[in-house]
Amino acid sequence: MFFLGSGSLLSQAVHHTRAVGINIDLVCCPFGDSALPRLKKLGVPVLESNDPNVDLLPHLNSREDSQLFSLNNKRILTDAILKSGPECFNIHNGLVQKYRGLAEICIFAALCNGEDRYGVTLQKLLPNQKVDAGPILAQRAFLLGDGDSFHQVMKRSLDCCVEMFKDNIVDISKNIYDSYYVEVSQHVYSYKDIGRLCAGAGPDRFSKASNLGPYRAFFPRLMAAVSAVEFGG
């Protein structure tokens, strides 16, 4: 099995995969990524790359017997990767029926829009496919309370990502899984949406959406954008 991604979500997935006895061919993450110390401690093969579409590709060619799992990966995978051999999977932070795109903007949007539930989606990645629009293997949702803010929703969604990975990785490795399509949102959320989301949220919803808490350092661009918003001025 191959892995591509970054951060704690990646290292937790690799650790669990080793623990359940699945062979790991290679883990690809950016240079200097925070996952590296734990990955090296686990003793798994690691490829550091800021362009996995180029650097990872030679390792995947003709590996039809394997799988590639993308976790907290900021790069859109090219069709060359998706056609290279392994089946490719991704866990998206969002319920794709409403929220596709960058994880932090999906959560920000859900809170600005006053949603009462949020969740994550396990998908198969296919060539010639739109972002976050592949067949679904599983989804996990949770209710949002009146007091939930960005950092609480982010923490719960990341926990859901880990749980969903653990629940499905063995079956995926054995190629025993079902998938289905749903009607996904036509919109893909990005930083271009922040102004519109803030304008439609009102002070209360904006306050929850902009409360990044301990994730401020992880999303400096989002922190800068919400810090510039003023109401009633």
Rosetta silent file (secondary structure, phi, psi, omega in degrees, C-alpha in Angstrom):
SEQUENCE: MFFLGSGSLLSQAVHHTRAVGINIDLVCCPFGDSALPRLKKLGVPVLESNDPNVDLLPHLNSREDSQLFSLNNKRILTDAILKSGPECFNIHNGLVQKYRGLAEICIFAALCNGEDRYGVTLQKLLPNQKVDAGPILAQRAFLLGDGDSFHQVMKRSLDCCVEMFKDNIVDISKNIYDSYYVEVSQHVYSYKDIGRLCAGAGPDRFSKASNLGPYRAFFPRLMAAVSAVEFGG
SCORE:     score description
SCORE:     0.000 S_00000001
   1 L     0.000  142.556  178.344    0.000    0.000    0.000 S_00000001
   2 E  -111.003  148.949  176.664    1.125    3.532   -0.813 S_00000001
   3 E  -128.208  145.835  177.416    0.341    6.708    1.116 S_00000001
   4 E  -139.926  127.855  178.749    0.358   10.350    0.056 S_00000001
   5 E   161.687 -149.666 -176.291   -0.346   13.286    2.325 S_00000001
   6 L  -162.018  164.586  169.946    0.875   15.200    5.337 S_00000001
   7 H    71.203 -167.460 -175.470    0.560   15.828    9.044 S_00000001
   8 H   -62.732  -36.117  179.893   -0.898   13.881   11.916 S_00000001
   9 H   -60.486  -41.232  178.118   -3.695   12.353    9.838 S_00000001
  10 H   -65.892  -49.465 -176.236   -1.110   10.732    7.577 S_00000001
  11 H   -65.723  -35.717  177.330    1.114    9.452   10.384 S_00000001
  12 H   -65.264  -40.771 -179.913   -1.854    8.037   12.333 S_00000001
  13 H   -65.145  -43.779  179.008   -3.073    6.179    9.243 S_00000001
  14 H   -63.629  -42.791  178.671    0.364    4.720    8.533 S_00000001
  15 H   -59.227  -45.635 -179.442    0.753    3.662   12.165 S_00000001
  16 H   -66.613  -39.780 -179.844   -2.599    1.885   12.140 S_00000001
  17 H   -60.943  -43.119  175.793   -1.887    0.221    8.798 S_00000001
  18 H   -62.758  -40.582 -175.603    1.342   -1.223   10.176 S_00000001
  19 H   -64.661  -30.475 -179.624   -0.466   -2.315   13.348 S_00000001
  20 L   -94.181    8.035  171.464   -3.028   -4.396   11.409 S_00000001
  21 L    84.775   19.141  178.058   -0.328   -6.102    9.372 S_00000001
  22 L   -90.874  131.901 -179.092   -0.729   -4.420    5.975 S_00000001
  23 L   -69.934  136.858  178.628    2.506   -3.973    4.026 S_00000001
  24 L  -110.992  116.473 -178.763    3.468   -0.365    3.280 S_00000001
  25 L   -76.391  -44.122 -174.509    5.394    0.137    0.043 S_00000001
  26 E  -167.552  144.305  174.289    6.043    3.862    0.341 S_00000001
  27 E  -119.442  125.383 -178.936    4.829    7.014    2.088 S_00000001
  28 E  -111.470  126.723  178.461    5.098   10.304    0.193 S_00000001
  29 E  -146.803  164.855 -178.218    4.924   13.641    2.015 S_00000001
  30 L   -65.194  157.753  175.090    6.303   17.167    1.548 S_00000001
  31 L   -57.206  132.398  176.732    9.874   18.060    2.489 S_00000001
  32 L    70.829   16.631 -176.346   10.139   18.780    6.211 S_00000001
  33 L   -63.393  151.836 -178.713    6.564   17.675    6.930 S_00000001
  34 L   -66.089  -18.105  179.094    5.487   17.335   10.560 S_00000001
  35 L   -77.280  -17.743 -170.907    4.705   13.643    9.978 S_00000001
  36 H   -57.755  -45.872 -179.483    8.324   12.787    9.166 S_00000001
  37 H   -57.365  -42.371  179.957    9.652   12.123   12.700 S_00000001
  38 H   -71.026  -39.306  178.932    6.901    9.596   13.418 S_00000001
  39 H   -61.518  -43.421  179.873    7.158    8.020    9.967 S_00000001
  40 H   -67.500  -35.362  176.568   10.908    7.545   10.364 S_00000001
  41 H   -64.770  -34.429  177.754   10.389    6.096   13.831 S_00000001
  42 H   -73.024  -18.074  177.867    7.979    3.571   12.305 S_00000001
  43 L    76.510   24.616  179.404   10.687    2.602    9.831 S_00000001
  44 L   -89.208  152.138  176.719    8.514    2.848    6.724 S_00000001
  45 L   -64.716  132.652 -175.965    9.976    3.859    3.331 S_00000001
  46 E  -126.433  136.066  172.372    9.510    7.613    2.848 S_00000001
  47 E  -117.439  115.477  175.490    9.691    9.806   -0.254 S_00000001
  48 E   -88.772  125.972 -177.223    9.870   13.532    0.433 S_00000001
  49 L  -156.330  139.142  171.854    8.454   15.500   -2.466 S_00000001
  50 L   -97.637    2.673  175.990    6.740   18.795   -3.143 S_00000001
  51 L  -142.015   73.801 -176.466    5.521   17.476   -6.486 S_00000001
  52 H   -63.582  -25.206  178.471    4.189   13.943   -5.977 S_00000001
  53 H   -61.233  -25.584  177.098    2.532   13.919   -9.394 S_00000001
  54 H   -97.327  -52.230 -170.183    6.060   13.740  -10.809 S_00000001
  55 H   -75.853  -31.510 -178.500    8.164   12.107   -8.110 S_00000001
  56 L   -81.822  -27.364 -172.643    5.732    9.442   -6.910 S_00000001
  57 H   -52.928  -45.774 -179.092    4.642    8.296  -10.354 S_00000001
  58 H   -61.073  -25.121 -179.173    7.646    6.010  -11.140 S_00000001
  59 H   -79.643  -17.110 -174.473    6.999    4.087   -7.904 S_00000001
  60 H   -98.826  -21.078 -173.244    3.360    3.402   -8.827 S_00000001
  61 L   -55.635  131.424  176.895    3.644    2.227  -12.423 S_00000001
  62 L    63.203   32.260  176.836    2.252   -1.270  -13.051 S_00000001
  63 L  -109.359   57.531 -178.921    1.203   -1.779   -9.429 S_00000001
  64 L   -64.516  -17.210 -177.884   -2.346   -2.961  -10.104 S_00000001
  65 L   -86.732    5.558 -172.945   -2.122   -5.202   -7.043 S_00000001
  66 L  -125.233 -177.466  178.380   -1.850   -2.275   -4.624 S_00000001
  67 E  -134.107  151.969  173.883   -3.692    0.794   -3.334 S_00000001
  68 E  -120.084  125.387  179.298   -2.801    4.460   -2.893 S_00000001
  69 E  -112.379  124.751  179.389   -4.386    6.377   -0.013 S_00000001
  70 E  -102.022  122.280 -176.645   -4.415   10.183   -0.074 S_00000001
  71 E  -135.741  122.051 -178.546   -4.764   11.836    3.360 S_00000001
  72 L    52.121   44.903 -179.778   -4.503   15.562    4.054 S_00000001
  73 L  -100.440  124.981 -175.820   -2.988   15.949    0.604 S_00000001
  74 L   -87.470   -6.354 -177.129   -3.032   19.473   -0.828 S_00000001
  75 L   -98.284  135.424  170.865   -2.258   18.385   -4.394 S_00000001
  76 L   -76.580  125.661 -176.792   -4.870   17.416   -6.978 S_00000001
  77 L   -76.565  135.285 -179.967   -3.715   14.096   -8.401 S_00000001
  78 L   -76.239  162.647  176.405   -3.213   13.966  -12.151 S_00000001
  79 H   -62.196  -28.107  177.671   -4.761   11.323  -14.376 S_00000001
  80 H   -60.952  -40.488  176.253   -1.260    9.921  -14.868 S_00000001
  81 H   -67.671  -46.195 -174.807   -1.201    9.012  -11.161 S_00000001
  82 H   -69.039  -19.731  178.152   -4.784    7.746  -11.168 S_00000001
  83 L  -101.109    1.877 -168.980   -4.088    5.525  -14.182 S_00000001
  84 L   -72.622  -22.361 -178.958   -0.686    4.310  -12.999 S_00000001
  85 L   151.945  -65.635 -178.153   -1.812    1.035  -11.443 S_00000001
  86 L   -64.816  149.158  168.042   -2.926    1.197   -7.792 S_00000001
  87 E   -70.769  141.065 -174.232   -6.536    1.896   -6.884 S_00000001
  88 E  -115.311  137.291 -176.965   -6.665    5.375   -5.361 S_00000001
  89 E  -134.235  156.985 -178.050   -8.693    6.496   -2.348 S_00000001
  90 E  -148.601  143.970  169.436   -9.212    9.707   -0.421 S_00000001
  91 E  -107.940  116.203 -178.411  -10.946   10.840    2.768 S_00000001
  92 E   -97.034  133.217  177.750  -12.500   14.254    2.206 S_00000001
  93 L   -81.393   87.825 -179.090  -13.287   16.518    5.153 S_00000001
  94 L   154.785  152.632  171.858  -16.880   17.298    4.220 S_00000001
  95 L   -88.129  112.709 -167.193  -20.123   15.690    3.107 S_00000001
  96 L   -66.415  -14.702  175.704  -19.746   16.001   -0.651 S_00000001
  97 L   -62.644  -24.411 -179.765  -23.470   16.437   -1.246 S_00000001
  98 L  -126.337  -31.750 -170.316  -22.933   19.976    0.090 S_00000001
  99 L  -131.470  107.076  173.468  -19.246   20.630    0.688 S_00000001
 100 E  -117.978  154.528  177.390  -16.419   19.964   -1.758 S_00000001
 101 E   114.277 -156.152 -176.653  -13.049   21.689   -1.863 S_00000001
 102 L   -64.016  134.283 -174.694  -10.535   22.790    0.763 S_00000001
 103 H   -57.605  -46.734 -175.910  -11.274   21.277    4.171 S_00000001
 104 H   -66.485  -33.064  179.121  -10.854   24.476    6.177 S_00000001
 105 H   -76.659  -33.163  176.114  -13.104   26.433    3.809 S_00000001
 106 H   -62.078  -43.948  178.518  -15.740   23.674    3.838 S_00000001
 107 H   -67.252  -44.551  177.546  -15.920   23.854    7.629 S_00000001
 108 H   -57.027  -44.168 -179.177  -15.907   27.654    7.568 S_00000001
 109 H   -65.662  -43.028 -179.447  -18.720   27.617    5.007 S_00000001
 110 H   -59.921  -39.127  179.063  -20.822   25.100    6.933 S_00000001
 111 H   -74.405  -38.871  176.006  -20.711   27.306   10.033 S_00000001
 112 H   -63.253  -34.231 -177.991  -21.362   30.501    8.089 S_00000001
 113 L   -84.190   -3.359  177.314  -24.327   28.778    6.446 S_00000001
 114 L    71.824   32.001  179.148  -25.771   27.653    9.789 S_00000001
 115 L   -64.442  150.941  178.017  -25.650   23.914    9.046 S_00000001
 116 L  -104.006    0.201  175.831  -26.866   21.551   11.759 S_00000001
 117 E  -151.470  155.943  178.388  -24.641   18.631   10.702 S_00000001
 118 E  -147.163  172.600 -179.630  -21.246   18.022    9.174 S_00000001
 119 E   178.720 -169.706 -176.868  -19.127   14.998    8.324 S_00000001
 120 E  -131.487  160.747 -173.476  -16.501   13.291    6.197 S_00000001
 121 E  -132.860  129.442  172.644  -16.514   11.169    3.035 S_00000001
 122 E   -97.308  121.967 -174.798  -14.403    8.186    1.945 S_00000001
 123 E  -128.375  157.834  167.784  -14.123    8.134   -1.852 S_00000001
 124 E   -95.471  137.221  179.750  -12.440    6.305   -4.667 S_00000001
 125 E   -98.046  129.988 -176.539  -10.447    8.545   -6.994 S_00000001
 126 L  -126.384  154.033  175.729  -10.860    7.933  -10.717 S_00000001
 127 L   -62.752  156.866  176.958   -9.357    9.469  -13.862 S_00000001
 128 L    55.601   40.816 -173.865  -11.288   12.227  -15.655 S_00000001
 129 L  -122.266  142.967  176.110  -13.143   13.021  -12.461 S_00000001
 130 L   -71.590  161.813 -178.615  -14.061   16.332  -10.835 S_00000001
 131 L   -61.021  130.831  176.114  -12.642   17.216   -7.407 S_00000001
 132 L    55.829   39.644 -176.889  -14.312   15.312   -4.531 S_00000001
 133 L  -128.213   15.024 -177.138  -16.841   13.733   -6.886 S_00000001
 134 L   -79.762  173.606  177.156  -15.832   10.061   -6.975 S_00000001
 135 L   -61.817  144.613 -173.695  -17.842    7.021   -5.898 S_00000001
 136 E   -98.754  134.194  172.619  -18.395    6.834   -2.151 S_00000001
 137 E   -94.386  -36.041 -177.682  -17.409    3.927    0.067 S_00000001
 138 E  -164.257  155.918  171.322  -18.605    5.448    3.344 S_00000001
 139 E  -135.987  152.482  177.274  -19.645    8.650    5.082 S_00000001
 140 E  -136.902  123.950 -175.742  -19.688    9.619    8.739 S_00000001
 141 E  -121.953  158.166  176.576  -21.734   12.575    9.987 S_00000001
 142 E  -145.020  154.568 -179.563  -22.249   14.346   13.313 S_00000001
 143 E   -78.531  147.699  174.977  -24.600   17.006   14.624 S_00000001
 144 L  -102.563  128.449  178.359  -23.456   20.577   15.151 S_00000001
 145 L   -88.603  165.710 -178.501  -24.462   22.241   18.394 S_00000001
 146 L   -59.716  -29.822 -177.260  -25.289   25.909   18.875 S_00000001
 147 L   -93.917    0.948 -176.929  -21.956   26.473   20.600 S_00000001
 148 L   -71.784  130.781  176.710  -19.753   24.652   18.098 S_00000001
 149 L  -117.585 -179.778 -172.926  -17.070   26.789   16.498 S_00000001
 150 H   -52.214  -50.087 -173.270  -14.466   26.127   13.815 S_00000001
 151 H   -66.442  -31.072  177.218  -11.863   24.485   16.016 S_00000001
 152 H   -71.407  -41.736  179.186  -14.397   22.103   17.575 S_00000001
 153 H   -67.787  -40.208  177.276  -15.798   21.056   14.198 S_00000001
 154 H   -60.594  -45.866 -179.414  -12.307   20.616   12.776 S_00000001
 155 H   -61.865  -45.247 -179.338  -11.283   18.396   15.699 S_00000001
 156 H   -66.241  -38.208 -179.808  -14.418   16.246   15.432 S_00000001
 157 H   -68.849  -38.799  177.066  -14.100   15.922   11.671 S_00000001
 158 H   -65.395  -38.151  175.145  -10.453   14.855   11.927 S_00000001
 159 H   -61.377  -39.961  178.106  -11.432   12.268   14.532 S_00000001
 160 H   -64.347  -38.777  177.979  -14.067   11.021   12.071 S_00000001
 161 H   -60.204  -44.862  179.818  -11.429   10.773    9.339 S_00000001
 162 H   -63.965  -45.608 -179.376   -9.252    8.576   11.569 S_00000001
 163 H   -63.164  -42.260 -179.913  -12.177    6.389   12.609 S_00000001
 164 H   -64.784  -40.538  177.211  -13.371    5.986    9.030 S_00000001
 165 H   -60.153  -48.879 -178.593   -9.887    5.015    7.892 S_00000001
 166 H   -62.051  -35.905 -177.955   -9.576    2.397   10.620 S_00000001
 167 H   -71.070  -22.693 -169.663  -13.025    0.996    9.839 S_00000001
 168 H  -119.120  -15.314 -169.497  -12.302    0.523    6.134 S_00000001
 169 H   -65.759  -36.021 -179.524   -8.589    0.032    5.483 S_00000001
 170 H   -66.136  -46.017  178.899   -8.504   -3.748    5.910 S_00000001
 171 H   -63.271  -39.377  177.780  -11.410   -4.304    3.496 S_00000001
 172 H   -62.867  -42.002 -179.641   -9.871   -1.886    1.005 S_00000001
 173 H   -64.345  -26.285  179.132   -6.548   -3.724    1.173 S_00000001
 174 L   -96.166    1.884 -179.997   -8.408   -6.973    0.408 S_00000001
 175 L    60.725   38.018  174.756  -10.464   -5.349   -2.362 S_00000001
 176 L  -121.669   91.718  179.688  -13.760   -6.136   -0.639 S_00000001
 177 L  -155.525  157.276  173.979  -15.814   -2.975   -0.578 S_00000001
 178 L  -110.686  152.628  176.385  -18.932   -1.468   -2.157 S_00000001
 179 L  -140.551  159.058 -178.277  -19.202    2.018   -3.599 S_00000001
 180 E  -151.862  159.697  177.964  -22.003    4.222   -4.850 S_00000001
 181 L  -100.841  148.469  170.905  -22.531    7.629   -6.400 S_00000001
 182 L  -127.825  165.252  174.652  -24.455   10.541   -4.915 S_00000001
 183 L   -79.121  110.134 -176.000  -25.402   13.897   -6.375 S_00000001
 184 L   -88.854  160.765  175.924  -22.553   16.111   -5.245 S_00000001
 185 L   -59.062  142.304  177.899  -22.561   19.862   -4.778 S_00000001
 186 L   -77.670  -14.602 -176.045  -21.838   21.786   -7.954 S_00000001
 187 L  -100.615  139.159  175.057  -19.670   24.222   -6.003 S_00000001
 188 E  -112.276  116.262 -173.579  -16.068   23.593   -4.934 S_00000001
 189 E   -76.503  138.200  177.547  -15.123   25.800   -1.965 S_00000001
 190 L  -146.379 -177.832 -179.633  -11.889   27.792   -2.007 S_00000001
 191 H   -65.346  -18.171  177.121  -10.465   30.967   -0.508 S_00000001
 192 H   -65.492  -18.156 -176.711  -12.298   32.952   -3.181 S_00000001
 193 H   -87.492   -9.423 -170.764  -15.533   32.228   -1.277 S_00000001
 194 H   -60.701  -45.964 -178.887  -14.549   33.816    2.027 S_00000001
 195 H   -59.004  -46.155 -179.920  -15.847   37.304    1.294 S_00000001
 196 H   -65.088  -41.404 -179.883  -19.229   36.047    0.134 S_00000001
 197 H   -64.115  -43.244  179.440  -19.532   33.651    3.080 S_00000001
 198 H   -63.575  -42.011 -178.202  -18.712   36.356    5.606 S_00000001
 199 H   -63.175  -32.565 -177.909  -21.194   38.782    4.051 S_00000001
 200 H   -93.349   -4.233 -172.829  -24.011   36.259    4.320 S_00000001
 201 H   -84.749  -39.260 -170.830  -23.211   34.910    7.759 S_00000001
 202 H    82.010  162.977 -173.484  -23.991   37.756   10.116 S_00000001
 203 H   -59.676  -41.206 -174.673  -22.005   38.428   13.329 S_00000001
 204 H   -67.347  -51.311  179.800  -23.091   35.345   15.309 S_00000001
 205 H   -65.474  -39.741  178.814  -22.363   32.729   12.670 S_00000001
 206 H   -60.808  -39.611 -179.976  -19.199   34.531   11.640 S_00000001
 207 H   -58.737  -42.053  178.531  -17.988   34.494   15.252 S_00000001
 208 H   -69.874  -43.706 -177.070  -18.266   30.692   15.353 S_00000001
 209 H   -66.759  -31.529 -175.313  -16.769   30.194   11.904 S_00000001
 210 L   -92.302   -2.443  179.541  -13.809   32.463   12.598 S_00000001
 211 L   -83.916   84.217 -175.353  -12.924   30.973   16.008 S_00000001
 212 L   -77.344  -18.159  177.274  -10.005   28.857   14.816 S_00000001
 213 H    54.427 -133.204 -177.200   -8.686   28.211   18.321 S_00000001
 214 H   -67.956   -6.595  179.636   -5.568   25.982   18.275 S_00000001
 215 H   -91.171    5.036  179.505   -5.792   25.690   14.474 S_00000001
 216 L   -55.845  -43.569 -176.947   -4.814   29.339   13.934 S_00000001
 217 L   -70.789  -22.827 -178.709   -1.218   28.362   13.222 S_00000001
 218 L   -81.364  -24.571 -176.731   -2.278   25.664   10.751 S_00000001
 219 L  -128.741   66.095 -176.714   -4.376   28.019    8.615 S_00000001
 220 H   -62.797  -32.651  179.548   -2.607   31.399    8.562 S_00000001
 221 H   -67.127  -40.696  177.309   -4.279   32.411    5.299 S_00000001
 222 H   -68.207  -41.052  179.368   -7.743   31.817    6.742 S_00000001
 223 H   -60.625  -42.728  179.491   -6.773   33.555    9.983 S_00000001
 224 H   -65.025  -39.040 -178.143   -5.607   36.615    8.057 S_00000001
 225 H   -67.299  -43.945 -177.555   -8.786   36.702    5.983 S_00000001
 226 H   -75.237  -26.706  178.451  -11.209   36.522    8.906 S_00000001
 227 H   -67.304  -22.865 -178.910   -9.167   39.016   10.954 S_00000001
 228 L   -86.588   -4.991 -177.009   -9.818   41.608    8.264 S_00000001
 229 L   -84.848  135.061  177.173  -13.617   41.260    8.475 S_00000001
 230 L  -128.143  143.768  176.618  -15.592   43.917   10.300 S_00000001
 231 L  -118.393  141.277  172.891  -19.307   44.093   11.119 S_00000001
 232 L    75.122   15.349 -177.393  -21.382   47.160   11.785 S_00000001
 233 L   -94.749    0.000    0.000  -18.681   49.609   10.758 S_00000001
